[in-house]
Amino acid sequence: MTNYNPPTDAIAFALKLAGFERLSAEIPGFEHADLDTVEGILSESASFFSEAVAPTLRDGDKIGAKHIGDGQVTTPPSYHDAYGKLVESGWLTVQWPEEFGGGGFPFSVNYAMQEVMDSANMAFSLLSINTFGAIDALLQFGSDELKEAYIPKLVSGEWAGTMNLTEPQAGTDLGALTTKAVDNGDGTYAITGQKIFITWGEHDLVENIAHLVLARIPGSPEGTKGISLFLVPKFLPGGQRNALECISIEEKLGLHGSPTSTMQFDGATGWLVGEVNAGLKAMFVMMNDARQTVGIQGLGLSELAHQQSVDYANTRVQGRTALGDTTIVGHPDVRRMLATQKSQIAAVRYLLNLNAVNIDLAHHHPDDAVRRQAEERVALLTPICKTYGSELGTELTSLNIQVHGGMGFIEETGAAQLWRDSRITSIYEGTTGVQAVDLVVRKVAQRDGAVVRELIDEMQQVATATGGATGTALAAAFDTLADATTWVLTADRADALAGSVAYLKLWWRATAAWLLAKAALTEGAPADAAALRDFFVAAMLPEAQSLAAQTKSGAAVLRGLSF
């Protein structure tokens, strides 16, 4: 397997393109987070992840996590060494408030670091990513007592956090959950029920696990209006074991090193997080953060797959080539696959970092107008980020197998593992179809479509600045997106939903073209920025027309089918 080389310069440029420098200039408390300092953080953390975490990738897949009975789950020995070094390094603390032991940096710095961590070993990184979501929920909704008791240990990585939503009968439909929470009368609740698909729900890497659990207090309203959120620790404050247990872990296609647990709660002691019957509001803090991070997971896997592809293509000698090289990189189709990987990796990196900077602006900017605009932009971009990153991961890791030819189908090369690990990303934290519904029903309709029109206007400005035939092609694609958006806003609901995934993909193509073109116009851009833009515009942007047609195909063609 190719040694991972963190693309820190490319990530730093993506932050610059996203307007990261606004954060230190405009937000009190972030003055220390200038781009030069952050580039240093990226470089140092990338060295750590590539040296300490990347070597665990194959162990996680081959050895995996194991349920050994009595509620215990073991992880590969190399995980223990790497996680101990990770906690000691302090890289988990960068984005958290200083009062809880953090570094006080913007969230976008952590998101940038996460790409490297996911490339090093996505299964391993999921442990910390879930903990990040738990910390964020507690910061926003936890009582002072819960914050003081749990956040410092979660920030340091000594403890871990999870998100417990799904039940056997309640997946995306959280309103159908039946886990109950009975008031004990002493400020605690007795939590009883079963949760499935709990990432890192049980393991042997930390001293304690703080489970955030959705449950229903008897007498609460039906559906999502009657759901509350509770913190249910593995070990109680006195040190005794709580009444919860991992009864099994799943055998999965990929991510073998990340235990996916079935958790049984039998009157386990828990504490309310936030208000009664407002659990979904608190949990959405974790879910929205998770959707951004899932997009980054796809990006991280895509980057490692691309590095594998380039390494193999430049060393494998096979037949005569048309472009003068002695290795398969000289075959036009191989070069096309490499260009497809490279251009889209750059585009989705720009998109994810743009959304990350907007998340920070939305949370922290002192100007209400700036904050509201950023909130609207984040709402629009998050389903696009989640699905573009995740679908890209599956597509580009599959291309990696194709570049390797028959060897890609052999586990020895490691190419197959990346595809297997990536496949879940377009499913969990809201499938691609769910994200498309969210985009069409809620996000595009913000201010009666004005949020979308403002963004498309920005795209058109870049097309004008680009000029020439490339600028004309960009402008036409952005017009196509605008026309499809008008159709979506005025169409019958069923018709709009029937073409929602195609509409979401149209957004991928438009935002990718926009940001690649914007990068090519920006000082300090990578040397091949214009070449990546030109390849994408010529080879991939023409799909915008067919995607617009699919968007408008309507529900009638589906109603006529029997299954």
C-alpha positions in Angstrom: 0.0 0.0 0.0 1.2 3.5 -0.9 2.7 5.5 2.0 0.3 8.4 2.7 1.7 11.9 1.9 -0.5 14.6 3.6 -1.5 17.4 1.1 -1.0 20.1 3.6 -0.2 22.8 1.0 -3.4 22.0 -0.9 -5.5 22.1 2.4 -3.9 25.5 3.4 -4.8 26.9 0.0 -8.4 25.6 0.3 -8.7 27.5 3.6 -7.3 30.7 2.0 -9.8 30.3 -0.9 -12.6 29.8 1.6 -11.8 33.2 3.3 -10.3 31.7 6.4 -8.4 34.9 7.1 -11.7 36.7 7.9 -11.9 34.7 11.1 -8.8 36.1 12.8 -9.5 39.6 11.4 -13.2 39.9 12.2 -14.0 37.6 15.2 -12.8 38.5 18.7 -11.0 35.6 20.3 -9.6 34.2 17.1 -6.8 36.7 16.6 -4.3 34.0 17.2 -5.7 31.9 14.4 -4.0 33.6 11.5 -3.3 31.5 8.4 0.5 31.2 9.0 -0.1 29.8 12.5 -2.8 27.4 11.1 -0.5 26.2 8.4 2.0 25.3 11.1 -0.7 23.3 12.9 -1.6 21.5 9.8 1.9 20.6 9.0 2.7 19.3 12.5 -0.5 17.4 13.0 -0.2 15.9 9.5 3.2 14.5 10.4 1.8 13.0 13.5 -1.2 11.4 11.8 0.9 10.0 8.9 3.5 8.6 11.3 1.4 7.4 14.2 -2.0 6.6 12.8 -1.5 5.6 9.1 0.4 2.4 10.0 -2.7 1.1 11.8 -4.8 1.1 8.6 -4.2 -2.5 7.6 -4.4 -3.8 11.2 -7.8 -2.2 11.6 -9.0 -4.0 8.5 -7.4 -7.4 9.0 -7.6 -7.8 12.8 -10.6 -5.5 13.4 -12.7 -5.0 16.5 -14.0 -8.1 18.3 -16.9 -8.7 20.7 -15.5 -11.1 23.2 -18.6 -11.5 25.4 -19.7 -10.0 28.7 -20.2 -6.7 26.9 -16.5 -6.3 26.0 -15.1 -5.2 22.7 -11.4 -5.4 21.9 -9.5 -3.4 19.2 -6.1 -4.1 17.4 -3.0 -3.7 19.6 -1.7 -1.0 17.2 -4.8 1.1 18.0 -3.9 1.2 21.6 -0.4 2.6 20.9 -1.7 5.1 18.3 -4.6 6.3 20.5 -2.3 6.8 23.5 0.0 8.9 21.4 -3.0 10.9 20.0 -4.2 11.8 23.5 -0.7 12.7 24.6 -0.2 14.8 21.5 -3.1 17.2 22.3 -4.3 17.3 18.6 -7.8 16.4 19.8 -8.1 19.6 21.8 -7.4 22.3 19.1 -10.9 23.6 18.4 -12.4 23.5 21.9 -12.8 26.4 24.4 -9.7 27.1 26.5 -11.8 26.8 29.7 -12.2 23.1 29.0 -8.6 22.4 28.1 -8.9 23.3 24.4 -6.8 25.4 22.1 -9.5 28.0 21.3 -9.1 27.7 17.5 -12.0 27.8 14.9 -13.8 24.6 14.0 -12.6 25.0 10.4 -9.0 24.2 11.7 -10.2 20.9 13.1 -12.1 20.1 9.9 -8.9 20.7 7.9 -7.0 18.4 10.3 -9.7 15.8 10.0 -9.1 15.2 6.3 -5.6 14.0 7.1 -6.8 11.9 10.0 -9.4 10.2 7.8 -6.8 9.5 5.1 -4.5 8.0 7.7 -7.2 5.6 9.0 -10.9 6.5 8.8 -12.1 3.7 11.0 -9.8 4.9 13.8 -10.7 8.5 13.3 -14.4 7.8 13.8 -13.8 7.4 17.5 -12.7 11.0 17.9 -15.2 12.4 15.4 -18.1 11.0 17.4 -16.7 12.4 20.6 -16.4 15.9 18.9 -20.2 15.8 18.2 -20.9 14.8 21.8 -18.8 17.7 23.1 -20.5 20.2 20.8 -24.0 19.1 22.0 -23.0 19.3 25.6 -21.4 22.8 25.1 -24.7 24.1 23.6 -27.3 22.2 25.7 -25.7 20.6 28.8 -26.1 21.9 32.3 -23.1 23.5 34.0 -22.7 20.3 36.1 -22.6 18.0 33.1 -20.2 20.3 31.3 -17.8 20.4 34.3 -18.0 16.7 34.8 -17.6 15.4 31.2 -16.3 18.0 28.8 -12.7 18.2 30.0 -12.2 14.4 29.8 -13.9 14.3 26.4 -11.8 17.2 25.1 -8.6 15.5 26.2 -9.6 12.2 24.6 -9.4 10.3 28.0 -13.1 9.6 27.6 -15.2 9.1 24.4 -18.7 10.0 23.3 -21.3 8.4 21.1 -24.6 9.2 19.4 -27.5 6.8 20.0 -30.4 7.4 17.7 -31.3 4.3 15.6 -33.5 1.5 16.8 -34.5 -1.7 15.0 -37.8 -0.2 14.1 -36.7 3.4 13.9 -34.0 4.4 11.4 -34.5 7.7 9.6 -38.0 7.9 11.2 -36.8 8.9 14.7 -40.3 9.6 15.7 -40.9 5.8 15.9 -38.3 5.2 18.6 -39.5 3.5 21.8 -36.6 3.8 24.2 -38.1 5.2 27.4 -36.8 7.5 30.1 -38.5 7.3 33.5 -37.9 10.1 36.0 -36.2 8.8 39.1 -37.2 11.9 41.1 -33.6 12.8 42.0 -32.6 14.6 38.8 -31.8 11.4 36.9 -33.7 9.1 34.6 -33.9 5.4 34.1 -33.2 4.7 30.4 -34.5 1.4 28.9 -34.3 0.3 25.3 -32.1 -0.9 22.5 -30.0 1.1 20.1 -28.3 -0.2 17.0 -25.6 0.9 14.6 -23.8 2.8 17.4 -20.3 3.8 16.1 -17.6 3.0 18.7 -20.4 2.2 21.2 -18.1 -0.1 23.2 -14.3 -0.6 23.1 -11.1 -0.8 25.2 -9.4 2.5 24.3 -10.8 4.8 26.9 -11.7 4.8 30.6 -15.3 5.9 30.1 -17.9 6.4 27.3 -20.5 9.1 27.4 -23.5 7.9 25.4 -25.9 10.6 24.2 -29.2 8.8 23.9 -32.6 9.8 22.4 -35.5 8.5 24.5 -39.1 9.2 25.3 -40.4 10.2 28.7 -43.8 8.5 29.4 -46.7 10.8 28.6 -44.7 12.9 26.1 -46.2 13.7 22.7 -46.0 11.1 20.0 -43.5 11.5 17.1 -40.4 13.7 17.1 -42.1 16.3 19.4 -41.9 13.9 22.4 -38.2 13.0 22.2 -35.6 14.0 24.8 -31.8 13.7 24.9 -29.9 12.1 27.8 -26.3 11.6 28.8 -25.8 8.0 29.9 -22.3 7.1 30.9 -20.7 3.6 30.8 -19.4 4.3 34.4 -21.3 6.5 36.9 -19.6 9.3 38.8 -19.0 7.0 41.8 -17.1 4.5 39.5 -19.8 1.8 39.4 -20.8 0.2 36.1 -24.1 1.6 34.6 -26.9 -0.7 33.5 -26.0 -0.8 29.9 -24.2 -3.3 27.7 -22.9 -3.9 24.2 -24.7 -7.1 23.3 -23.1 -7.5 19.8 -21.1 -5.7 17.1 -21.9 -5.9 13.4 -19.9 -7.8 10.7 -19.5 -5.1 8.0 -18.4 -4.6 4.5 -15.7 -2.2 5.6 -14.5 -0.2 8.6 -13.6 -3.4 10.4 -11.5 -1.5 13.0 -14.5 0.6 14.1 -16.9 -1.4 16.2 -20.6 -0.8 15.3 -22.4 -1.8 18.4 -25.9 -2.8 19.5 -26.4 -1.2 22.9 -28.9 -2.5 25.5 -30.0 -0.1 28.2 -31.8 -1.7 31.2 -32.8 1.1 33.5 -29.4 2.8 33.0 -29.0 6.1 34.9 -29.0 9.1 32.6 -29.1 12.9 32.9 -31.3 15.2 30.7 -29.4 17.2 28.1 -31.3 20.4 27.2 -35.1 20.7 27.7 -37.7 17.9 28.0 -39.1 17.0 24.5 -36.4 19.1 22.8 -33.9 16.2 22.2 -34.1 16.3 18.5 -33.0 19.9 18.5 -29.9 19.0 20.6 -29.2 15.9 18.6 -29.3 17.8 15.3 -26.2 19.7 16.5 -24.4 16.4 16.4 -26.1 15.3 13.1 -25.3 18.5 11.2 -21.7 18.3 12.3 -21.6 14.7 11.4 -22.8 15.5 7.8 -20.0 17.9 7.3 -17.5 15.3 8.7 -18.9 12.5 6.5 -18.1 14.6 3.5 -14.6 15.0 4.8 -14.3 11.2 5.3 -15.1 10.8 1.6 -12.5 13.4 0.7 -9.8 11.8 2.9 -10.4 8.3 1.4 -10.4 9.9 -2.1 -7.0 11.6 -1.5 -5.4 8.3 -0.3 -6.9 6.4 -3.2 -5.6 9.0 -5.7 -2.1 8.7 -4.2 -2.3 5.0 -4.6 -3.5 5.4 -8.2 -0.7 7.8 -9.2 1.9 5.6 -7.6 0.7 2.5 -9.4 0.2 4.3 -12.7 3.7 5.6 -12.6 5.4 2.3 -11.9 3.3 -0.3 -13.7 4.7 -1.1 -17.2 2.0 -2.6 -19.4 1.7 -2.4 -23.2 2.4 0.5 -25.6 1.1 3.9 -24.6 -0.3 6.7 -26.7 1.2 9.6 -24.7 4.9 8.7 -24.7 5.3 7.2 -21.2 6.6 3.7 -20.6 4.2 3.1 -17.7 0.4 3.0 -17.8 0.2 6.7 -16.9 0.7 7.2 -20.7 -2.6 5.5 -21.6 -5.2 8.2 -22.2 -7.9 6.4 -20.3 -5.7 5.9 -17.2 -4.8 9.6 -17.4 -8.5 10.4 -17.7 -9.2 8.5 -14.5 -6.3 10.2 -12.6 -7.6 13.6 -13.8 -11.1 12.8 -12.7 -9.8 12.0 -9.3 -7.5 15.0 -9.0 -10.0 17.6 -10.2 -12.8 16.5 -8.1 -10.7 16.1 -5.0 -9.6 19.7 -5.4 -13.2 20.8 -5.9 -14.7 19.0 -2.9 -11.8 20.1 -0.7 -12.6 23.7 -1.7 -16.3 23.2 -1.0 -15.9 21.5 2.4 -13.5 24.2 3.6 -15.8 26.9 2.4 -18.6 25.4 4.4 -16.3 25.0 7.4 -15.4 28.7 7.4 -19.1 29.6 7.1 -19.9 27.4 10.1 -17.4 29.5 12.1 -18.9 32.7 10.8 -22.4 31.5 11.7 -21.4 30.6 15.2 -19.1 33.4 16.2 -19.2 36.5 14.0 -20.3 39.6 16.0 -22.3 41.1 13.1 -25.9 39.7 13.0 -26.2 40.2 9.2 -23.0 38.3 8.5 -24.0 35.6 10.9 -27.4 35.2 9.3 -26.0 35.1 5.8 -23.5 32.4 6.9 -26.2 30.4 8.6 -28.2 30.4 5.3 -25.2 29.4 3.3 -24.3 26.6 5.7 -27.9 25.3 5.5 -27.7 25.2 1.7 -24.2 23.8 1.4 -24.3 21.1 4.1 -26.4 18.5 2.2 -24.3 19.2 -0.9 -21.0 18.8 1.1 -22.2 15.6 2.7 -23.3 13.9 -0.5 -20.6 15.2 -2.9 -17.9 14.1 -0.5 -19.4 10.7 0.3 -20.4 9.8 -3.2 -17.0 11.0 -4.4 -15.3 8.7 -2.0 -17.1 5.7 -3.4 -16.5 6.8 -7.0 -12.9 7.6 -6.7 -11.9 4.6 -4.6 -13.6 2.5 -7.2 -11.5 4.3 -9.9 -8.5 3.4 -7.8 -9.3 -0.3 -8.2 -9.8 0.2 -11.9 -6.4 1.9 -12.3 -4.8 -1.1 -10.6 -6.6 -3.4 -13.0 -6.7 -7.0 -11.7 -4.4 -6.1 -8.8 -7.0 -3.7 -7.5 -9.3 -6.7 -6.9 -6.6 -8.3 -4.7 -6.6 -7.4 -1.1 -2.8 -7.2 -1.0 -2.7 -3.8 -2.7 -5.1 -2.2 -0.2 -7.2 -0.6 -3.0 -10.2 -2.7 -2.2 -10.2 -1.7 1.5 -10.6 1.9 0.6 -13.6 1.2 -1.5 -15.1 -1.0 1.3 -14.5 1.6 3.9 -16.0 4.4 1.8 -19.2 2.7 0.9 -21.1 3.5 4.1 -20.5 7.2 3.8 -23.4 7.8 1.3 -25.7 5.9 3.7 -25.1 6.9 7.3 -25.9 10.3 8.7 -28.7 10.6 6.1 -28.5 8.8 2.8 -28.0 10.6 -0.5 -31.7 10.4 -1.1 -32.4 12.0 2.3 -30.0 14.8 1.6 -31.7 15.4 -1.7 -35.1 15.7 -0.1 -33.6 18.1 2.5 -32.2 20.2 -0.3 -35.3 20.4 -2.4 -37.9 20.7 0.4 -36.2 23.0 2.9 -32.8 24.4 1.9 -33.5 25.7 -1.6 -36.7 27.3 -0.4 -34.9 29.6 2.1 -36.2 33.2 1.6 -38.3 32.0 -1.4 -35.1 30.9 -3.3 -33.2 34.1 -2.7 -30.3 32.3 -0.9 -29.8 30.1 -4.0 -30.0 33.1 -6.4 -27.4 35.0 -4.4 -25.0 32.1 -4.6 -25.6 31.6 -8.4 -24.9 35.3 -8.9 -21.5 34.8 -7.2 -20.9 31.9 -9.5 -21.7 34.0 -12.6 -19.2 36.6 -11.4 -16.5 34.0 -11.5 -17.6 32.9 -15.0 -17.3 36.5 -16.2 -13.9 36.9 -14.6 -12.7 33.7 -16.3 -13.8 34.9 -19.7 -13.2 33.2 -23.1 -14.8 29.9 -24.1 -14.3 28.5 -20.6 -16.1 31.4 -19.0 -19.0 31.0 -21.5 -19.3 27.3 -20.7 -19.3 28.1 -17.0 -22.0 30.7 -17.4 -24.2 28.3 -19.4 -23.9 25.7 -16.6 -24.8 28.2 -14.0 -27.8 29.3 -16.0 -28.8 25.6 -16.2 -28.7 25.4 -12.5 -30.8 28.6 -12.1 -33.4 27.3 -14.5 -33.6 23.9 -12.7 -33.9 25.7 -9.4 -36.9 27.7 -10.6 -38.5 24.5 -11.8 -37.9 22.8 -8.4 -39.4 25.8 -6.5 -42.6 25.8 -8.6 -43.0 22.1 -9.3 -45.5 19.7 -7.7 -43.9 18.2 -4.6 -43.9 14.6 -6.0 -42.3 15.8 -9.2 -39.6 17.8 -7.4 -38.8 14.8 -5.2 -38.7 12.4 -8.1 -35.8 14.4 -9.6 -34.2 15.5 -6.3 -31.1 13.3 -6.5 -30.3 14.5 -10.0 -30.8 18.1 -8.9 -28.4 17.5 -6.0 -25.8 16.1 -8.5 -26.3 19.2 -10.6 -25.3 21.2 -7.6 -22.1 19.1 -7.3 -21.2 19.8 -10.9 -21.9 23.6 -10.6 -20.1 24.1 -7.2 -17.1 22.1 -8.4 -16.8 24.2 -11.6 -17.3 27.4 -9.7 -14.6 26.7 -7.1 -12.1 25.3 -9.6 -12.5 28.4 -11.7 -12.3 30.6 -8.6 -9.1 28.8 -7.5 -7.5 29.4 -10.9 -8.1 33.2 -10.5 -6.6 33.3 -7.0 -3.1 34.3 -6.1 -1.0 31.4 -4.7 -3.1 28.8 -6.5 -1.5 25.4 -7.3 0.5 25.4 -10.5 -2.1 23.1 -12.2 -5.2 25.0 -11.0 -6.1 26.2 -14.5 -5.5 22.8 -16.0 -7.8 21.2 -13.5 -10.5 23.8 -14.2 -10.2 23.2 -18.0 -10.3 19.4 -17.6 -13.4 19.6 -15.4 -15.2 22.1 -17.7 -14.4 20.0 -20.8 -14.9 16.5 -19.5 -17.4 16.7 -16.6 -19.4 20.0 -16.7 -21.4 19.0 -19.8 -23.2 16.5 -17.5 -25.1 19.5 -16.1 -27.5 19.5 -19.1 -28.5 15.9 -18.6 -28.8 16.3 -14.9 -31.1 19.2 -15.4 -33.2 17.1 -17.7 -33.3 14.3 -15.1 -34.3 16.8 -12.5 -37.4 17.7 -14.5 -38.4 14.1 -15.4 -41.2 14.1 -12.9 -43.0 11.4 -10.9 -45.2 10.1 -13.7 -42.4 7.9 -15.1 -42.1 6.3 -11.7 -45.8 5.8 -11.1 -46.2 3.7 -14.2 -43.8 1.0 -12.9 -44.7 -2.1 -10.8 -42.3 -3.7 -8.4 
